[in-house]
Amino acid sequence: MTQSMSQYIVLLPGDEAEWEAAPEERRQETYAQHREFAKLLEERGHRVTGGAELAHSRETKLLRTAADGTQTVTDGPFAETVEQLTGFYLIDSPDLDDLLEVCKVLGRGEGVIEVREMKGGTSS
């Protein structure tokens, strides 16, 4: 019998200006954390089904619909904040508690990682 898995999205907010200014050594340390994260997920029975590092928020396109139904498209970030969504993972997992433990690899240092179950997100 196959264990039922729930689907989660792991959201990675970050300071884009800090990342752009980061020396190559710091970037490589970050990428090493992501490789460790992926390895631990696999070893512990979780499965990455998608994910990506996102382009800078200055490349964002925002579609707004007004109450009267008119729509406009604007450039740039949708929120005036230092932190923007910088990447994400889609993960099938049989165990949220263990997934959160593995996510701690990405949360070393300062910052927040958001983990949300996807509605209707169950696979076998």
C-alpha positions as CSV (number, residue, x, y, z in Angstrom):
1,M,0.0,0.0,0.0
2,T,1.3,3.4,-1.0
3,Q,1.3,6.1,1.7
4,S,-0.8,9.1,0.8
5,M,1.1,12.3,0.3
6,S,-0.1,15.9,0.6
7,Q,1.2,18.6,-1.6
8,Y,2.9,21.7,-0.2
9,I,4.4,24.9,-1.5
10,V,7.5,26.2,0.2
11,L,7.7,30.0,-0.4
12,L,11.0,31.7,-0.1
13,P,10.9,35.5,0.5
14,G,14.1,37.5,0.5
15,D,15.8,40.8,0.1
16,E,16.5,41.1,-3.6
17,A,19.0,44.1,-3.2
18,E,21.0,42.1,-0.6
19,W,21.1,39.1,-3.0
20,E,22.2,41.2,-5.9
21,A,25.0,42.7,-3.8
22,A,26.1,39.3,-2.3
23,P,29.6,38.1,-3.2
24,E,29.9,35.0,-5.2
25,E,31.0,33.0,-2.1
26,R,27.8,33.9,-0.3
27,R,25.7,32.9,-3.4
28,Q,27.5,29.5,-3.6
29,E,26.8,28.9,0.2
30,T,23.1,29.6,-0.5
31,Y,23.0,27.2,-3.5
32,A,24.8,24.6,-1.3
33,Q,22.0,24.9,1.2
34,H,19.5,24.2,-1.5
35,R,21.4,21.2,-2.7
36,E,21.5,19.9,0.9
37,F,17.7,20.6,1.2
38,A,17.0,18.6,-2.0
39,K,19.2,15.7,-0.8
40,L,17.5,15.5,2.6
41,L,14.0,15.7,1.0
42,E,14.8,12.7,-1.2
43,E,16.4,10.7,1.6
44,R,13.4,11.3,3.9
45,G,10.6,10.4,1.5
46,H,9.6,13.8,0.2
47,R,9.4,14.6,-3.5
48,V,10.1,17.9,-5.2
49,T,7.6,18.2,-8.1
50,G,8.5,21.8,-9.1
51,G,10.1,25.0,-8.1
52,A,12.3,27.9,-9.3
53,E,14.3,30.9,-8.4
54,L,12.3,33.8,-9.5
55,A,13.4,36.8,-11.6
56,H,13.8,40.1,-9.8
57,S,10.5,41.7,-8.8
58,R,11.3,44.8,-11.0
59,E,10.3,42.5,-13.9
60,T,6.9,41.8,-12.3
61,K,3.7,42.6,-14.3
62,L,0.7,43.3,-12.2
63,L,-2.9,42.9,-13.6
64,R,-5.4,44.9,-11.6
65,T,-9.2,44.6,-12.1
66,A,-11.2,47.6,-10.8
67,A,-14.8,47.3,-9.3
68,D,-16.1,48.5,-12.7
69,G,-14.4,45.6,-14.5
70,T,-11.7,47.7,-16.2
71,Q,-8.3,46.1,-16.2
72,T,-4.8,47.7,-16.1
73,V,-1.3,46.2,-16.4
74,T,1.5,47.9,-14.5
75,D,5.2,47.2,-14.1
76,G,7.2,46.5,-11.0
77,P,6.7,44.9,-7.6
78,F,3.2,44.6,-6.3
79,A,4.1,45.5,-2.7
80,E,6.4,48.3,-1.4
81,T,8.5,46.1,0.8
82,V,12.1,45.1,1.0
83,E,11.3,41.4,0.9
84,Q,9.8,39.9,-2.2
85,L,9.0,36.3,-3.2
86,T,12.3,35.0,-4.6
87,G,11.6,31.4,-5.2
88,F,9.5,28.4,-4.4
89,Y,9.4,24.6,-4.2
90,L,6.4,22.3,-4.9
91,I,6.7,19.2,-2.7
92,D,4.8,16.0,-2.2
93,S,5.2,14.9,1.4
94,P,3.7,12.2,3.7
95,D,4.8,14.1,6.8
96,L,4.5,17.8,7.3
97,D,6.4,17.8,10.6
98,D,9.4,16.2,8.9
99,L,9.1,18.5,5.9
100,L,9.3,21.5,8.3
101,E,12.5,19.9,9.9
102,V,14.1,19.7,6.4
103,C,13.0,23.3,5.6
104,K,15.2,24.4,8.5
105,V,18.2,23.8,6.2
106,L,16.9,26.7,4.0
107,G,16.1,28.9,7.1
108,R,19.6,29.1,8.4
109,G,20.5,32.6,9.4
110,E,17.7,35.2,9.3
111,G,14.6,35.1,7.3
112,V,11.2,33.4,7.0
113,I,10.1,30.4,5.0
114,E,6.4,29.9,4.4
115,V,5.0,26.3,4.0
116,R,1.4,25.9,2.9
117,E,-0.6,22.8,2.0
118,M,-2.1,23.1,-1.4
119,K,-5.9,22.7,-1.4
120,G,-7.0,19.4,-3.0
121,G,-3.3,18.6,-3.0
122,T,-3.2,14.9,-2.3
123,S,-1.3,12.3,-4.3
124,S,-0.6,8.7,-3.8
